Amino acid sequence: MRFTKAILTCFAAASLALFPATAMAQESGNSGEQERKPEQNWLKVCDTLESGEEACVMRQTILQGGQFSGAFLLRDDPTQDYRLLAIAAVPIGVFLPAGLTLQIDNAKPISLPYVICDPQSCMTQLAVNEAYVNSLKKGARLVMTAKNRQNKDLKIEVNLSGFTAVYEGDATVTAEELRDQQTGQSALEQMLQQQAEKIRQQKEGGDSGDSTDSGQ
């Protein structure tokens, strides 16, 4: 599979920058969690690209004791060769050679290598299809399993409740609304802007060789 370096960098930054932001994180053990609507598990941000098409990102961040425990992000961009891209992130300190395993309920686990780390987290990515999205819609949970340095499992559970409603509904916030917030200069906003800019460059006969192979 081929992804441009620019797009990979943008999505990685988007995942990281939004970990503590915008009150859409799932707090394990939160006494008020039962009162939350399922849709509140997910944040969805959309931006209309210059092509007239809409690019959206859905994300859930998992916190434990107020600390970042993991995140799952789904990008839906019809202008890309691989329209649907899933990104999963876990805290740093994981055993990198073991990679990260994703499993929806009792489906077959998918093992992935890490593609990038920064001071906060390590991430992996997977180009997915509509069948995978349908599994997310029908599923109850997505378990992300990493290994710590003692080679023991670290399991992070993504609550899939509310996924369908948010995926098929309107954006939770727009990119413009995000800009108006104090956290508006987030990497997600930058990512969406850079996507639009890349499309403009391609239309003008720009970058045709800035790509790398990433095989599953």
C-alpha positions as CSV (number, residue, x, y, z in Angstrom):
1,M,0.0,0.0,0.0
2,R,1.2,3.5,-0.7
3,F,0.7,6.5,1.5
4,T,2.4,9.9,1.1
5,K,4.8,10.9,3.8
6,A,2.9,14.2,4.2
7,I,-0.4,12.5,4.8
8,L,1.0,10.0,7.3
9,T,2.7,12.8,9.3
10,C,-0.5,14.9,9.3
11,F,-2.7,12.0,10.6
12,A,-0.2,11.1,13.2
13,A,-0.1,14.6,14.5
14,A,-3.9,14.8,14.5
15,S,-4.1,11.7,16.7
16,L,-1.6,13.0,19.2
17,A,-2.7,16.6,19.5
18,L,-6.3,15.8,20.3
19,F,-5.6,13.3,23.2
20,P,-6.5,15.8,26.0
21,A,-8.9,18.0,24.0
22,T,-12.5,18.7,23.5
23,A,-14.2,16.7,26.2
24,M,-14.9,13.6,24.1
25,A,-12.6,11.2,26.0
26,Q,-13.8,8.0,27.6
27,E,-12.8,8.0,31.2
28,S,-12.6,4.5,32.7
29,G,-14.2,4.2,36.0
30,N,-16.0,7.5,35.7
31,S,-19.0,7.5,38.0
32,G,-21.0,9.5,35.5
33,E,-20.2,7.3,32.5
34,Q,-23.6,5.5,32.6
35,E,-25.3,8.9,32.2
36,R,-23.3,9.7,29.1
37,K,-25.0,9.2,25.7
38,P,-23.2,6.6,23.5
39,E,-22.5,9.2,20.9
40,Q,-20.4,11.1,23.4
41,N,-17.8,8.4,23.1
42,W,-16.8,9.8,19.7
43,L,-15.6,13.1,18.3
44,K,-16.2,13.8,14.6
45,V,-14.6,16.7,12.8
46,C,-15.3,17.4,9.1
47,D,-13.9,19.8,6.6
48,T,-15.1,20.6,3.1
49,L,-12.1,20.4,0.7
50,E,-11.6,22.6,-2.2
51,S,-12.8,19.8,-4.5
52,G,-16.2,20.2,-2.8
53,E,-16.0,16.8,-1.1
54,E,-15.9,16.4,2.6
55,A,-13.1,14.8,4.6
56,C,-14.0,13.6,8.2
57,V,-12.1,12.2,11.1
58,M,-13.7,10.3,14.0
59,R,-11.8,9.7,17.2
60,Q,-12.1,8.2,20.6
61,T,-9.5,8.8,23.3
62,I,-9.3,6.5,26.3
63,L,-8.2,7.9,29.7
64,Q,-7.4,6.0,32.9
65,G,-7.0,8.1,36.0
66,G,-6.9,11.2,33.9
67,Q,-3.9,9.9,31.9
68,F,-3.8,9.0,28.2
69,S,-4.3,5.2,27.8
70,G,-5.0,4.9,24.0
71,A,-6.8,6.3,21.0
72,F,-8.5,5.1,17.9
73,L,-9.0,7.4,14.9
74,L,-10.9,6.7,11.6
75,R,-10.3,9.0,8.6
76,D,-12.8,9.1,5.8
77,D,-11.5,11.1,2.8
78,P,-13.0,10.4,-0.6
79,T,-10.1,12.2,-2.4
80,Q,-7.5,9.7,-1.2
81,D,-6.6,6.4,-3.0
82,Y,-7.3,4.6,0.3
83,R,-10.4,6.5,1.4
84,L,-10.7,4.9,4.8
85,L,-7.7,4.8,7.1
86,A,-7.7,3.7,10.7
87,I,-5.0,4.9,13.2
88,A,-4.5,3.4,16.6
89,A,-2.2,4.9,19.3
90,V,-0.9,3.7,22.7
91,P,1.4,5.4,25.2
92,I,5.1,5.2,24.8
93,G,7.0,2.5,26.6
94,V,5.5,-0.4,24.6
95,F,7.7,-3.2,23.2
96,L,7.9,-2.0,19.6
97,P,8.9,-5.3,17.9
98,A,5.6,-6.9,19.1
99,G,3.5,-4.3,17.2
100,L,-0.2,-3.6,18.0
101,T,-3.1,-6.0,17.6
102,L,-6.7,-4.8,16.9
103,Q,-9.7,-7.1,17.5
104,I,-13.4,-6.2,17.1
105,D,-15.3,-8.5,19.5
106,N,-14.5,-12.1,18.6
107,A,-13.3,-11.4,15.1
108,K,-9.9,-12.4,13.9
109,P,-7.2,-10.2,15.4
110,I,-5.2,-8.0,13.1
111,S,-1.5,-7.5,14.0
112,L,0.2,-4.3,12.8
113,P,3.6,-2.8,13.1
114,Y,4.1,0.6,14.6
115,V,4.7,3.3,12.0
116,I,5.7,6.3,14.1
117,C,6.4,7.3,17.7
118,D,6.8,10.7,19.4
119,P,7.3,11.7,23.1
120,Q,3.7,10.9,23.9
121,S,2.7,7.8,22.0
122,C,3.3,5.2,19.3
123,M,0.9,4.6,16.4
124,T,0.0,2.2,13.8
125,Q,-2.2,2.5,10.7
126,L,-4.4,0.3,8.6
127,A,-6.2,1.0,5.3
128,V,-9.7,-0.4,5.8
129,N,-12.8,-1.0,3.7
130,E,-16.6,-0.7,4.2
131,A,-16.7,-4.2,5.6
132,Y,-14.4,-3.2,8.4
133,V,-16.5,-0.1,9.1
134,N,-19.6,-2.3,9.2
135,S,-17.9,-4.4,11.8
136,L,-17.2,-1.3,13.8
137,K,-20.9,-0.4,13.5
138,K,-22.1,-3.8,14.6
139,G,-19.4,-4.3,17.3
140,A,-19.5,-3.7,21.0
141,R,-15.8,-3.1,21.6
142,L,-12.5,-2.8,19.8
143,V,-9.6,-4.1,21.9
144,M,-6.1,-2.8,21.1
145,T,-3.4,-5.1,22.6
146,A,0.2,-4.0,22.9
147,K,3.1,-5.5,24.8
148,N,5.1,-3.8,27.6
149,R,8.8,-4.2,28.0
150,Q,8.3,-7.3,30.1
151,N,6.4,-8.8,27.1
152,K,3.1,-8.7,29.0
153,D,-0.2,-7.7,27.3
154,L,-1.5,-4.2,27.6
155,K,-5.1,-4.1,26.6
156,I,-6.9,-0.9,25.7
157,E,-10.7,-1.1,25.1
158,V,-12.4,1.2,22.6
159,N,-16.2,1.4,23.3
160,L,-18.0,1.1,20.0
161,S,-21.3,2.3,21.4
162,G,-22.5,5.3,19.4
163,F,-20.1,4.7,16.5
164,T,-22.9,4.2,14.0
165,A,-24.8,7.3,15.0
166,V,-21.8,9.5,14.8
167,Y,-20.4,8.0,11.7
168,E,-23.6,8.4,9.8
169,G,-24.6,11.7,11.4
170,D,-23.4,15.3,11.1
171,A,-20.0,16.3,12.4
172,T,-19.7,16.9,16.2
173,V,-17.8,20.1,15.4
174,T,-16.7,21.6,12.1
175,A,-13.1,22.6,11.4
176,E,-14.2,26.2,11.6
177,E,-15.8,25.7,15.0
178,L,-12.6,24.0,16.1
179,R,-10.6,27.1,15.0
180,D,-12.9,29.2,17.2
181,Q,-12.1,27.2,20.3
182,Q,-9.0,27.8,22.4
183,T,-7.6,24.5,21.1
184,G,-8.4,25.6,17.6
185,Q,-4.8,25.5,16.4
186,S,-4.8,21.7,16.9
187,A,-2.9,19.3,14.6
188,L,-6.3,18.0,13.3
189,E,-7.1,21.4,11.9
190,Q,-3.6,21.6,10.4
191,M,-4.0,18.1,9.0
192,L,-7.3,19.0,7.2
193,Q,-5.8,22.2,5.9
194,Q,-2.7,20.4,4.6
195,Q,-5.0,17.8,2.9
196,A,-6.7,20.6,1.0
197,E,-3.4,22.1,0.1
198,K,-2.0,18.8,-1.2
199,I,-5.1,18.4,-3.4
200,R,-4.5,21.9,-4.8
201,Q,-0.9,21.1,-5.5
202,Q,-1.8,17.8,-7.2
203,K,-4.3,19.6,-9.5
204,E,-1.6,22.0,-10.4
205,G,0.7,19.1,-11.4
206,G,2.6,19.1,-8.2
207,D,4.2,16.3,-6.1
208,S,4.0,12.9,-7.8
209,G,6.9,11.1,-6.1
210,D,6.5,11.8,-2.4
211,S,5.3,8.4,-1.4
212,T,6.5,5.4,0.4
213,D,5.5,1.8,0.4
214,S,3.8,0.4,3.5
215,G,3.0,-3.2,3.2
216,Q,0.7,-5.1,5.5
